[in-house]
């Protein structure tokens, strides 16, 4: 679950009891993972949110890297955004 406190975003691992502080982009990617979005859906959503100022390939790499970290930490399942 994602919680926001002022300008900070936190991912709460309800099973492991851990809390991870993340930036807004990582919080958005996490929410997209939870809704079952595809990689393309996530890239499109982030591109729109960033005003398409970042190159598409950079956004794809950021999404893939962030999801890989979530998987490594056990915060999401291998399906969805991958």
C-alpha positions in Angstrom: 0.0 0.0 0.0 1.2 3.5 -0.7 0.8 6.3 1.8 1.7 9.9 1.3 2.7 12.3 4.1 3.2 15.8 2.8 5.8 15.4 0.0 7.0 12.0 1.0 5.7 8.6 -0.3 6.0 5.4 1.6 5.3 1.8 0.5 4.0 -0.4 3.3 4.8 -4.1 3.2 1.8 -5.3 5.1 3.1 -8.9 5.2 6.7 -8.2 6.2 6.0 -5.1 8.2 8.6 -3.0 6.4 8.2 0.6 5.2 10.1 1.9 2.2 10.4 5.6 1.4 10.1 6.2 -2.4 9.8 9.1 -4.8 6.5 10.0 -6.4 7.4 8.2 -9.7 8.1 4.9 -7.8 4.9 5.3 -5.9 2.9 5.8 -9.2 4.7 2.7 -10.7 3.8 0.7 -7.6 0.1 1.7 -7.9 0.1 0.7 -11.6 1.6 -2.7 -10.7 -1.2 -3.2 -8.2 -3.9 -2.5 -10.8 -2.4 -5.0 -13.2 -1.2 -2.5 -15.8 1.1 -3.6 -18.5 4.6 -2.2 -19.1 3.1 -0.2 -22.0 0.3 1.1 -19.8 2.7 2.2 -17.2 5.1 3.9 -19.7 2.1 5.8 -21.2 0.8 6.9 -17.9 4.2 8.2 -16.8 4.8 9.8 -20.1 1.5 11.7 -19.8 2.3 12.6 -16.2 5.8 13.9 -17.0 4.5 15.9 -19.9 6.6 13.7 -22.2 9.8 15.6 -21.3 11.8 12.4 -20.7 12.8 10.2 -23.6 10.5 7.2 -23.9 13.4 4.7 -23.6 14.4 6.3 -20.4 10.9 5.9 -19.0 10.8 2.3 -20.1 14.2 1.6 -18.4 13.0 3.4 -15.2 9.8 1.4 -15.1 11.7 -1.9 -15.6 14.3 -1.1 -13.0 11.7 0.0 -10.4 9.6 -3.1 -11.0 12.7 -5.3 -10.7 13.4 -3.7 -7.3 9.8 -4.2 -6.2 10.0 -7.9 -7.2 13.4 -8.3 -5.4 11.8 -6.8 -2.2 8.7 -9.0 -2.5 6.5 -5.9 -2.9 4.7 -7.2 -6.0 4.1 -10.4 -8.0 5.9 -11.3 -11.3 2.8 -10.5 -13.3 1.4 -7.1 -14.3 4.0 -4.5 -15.2 7.0 -6.4 -16.2 
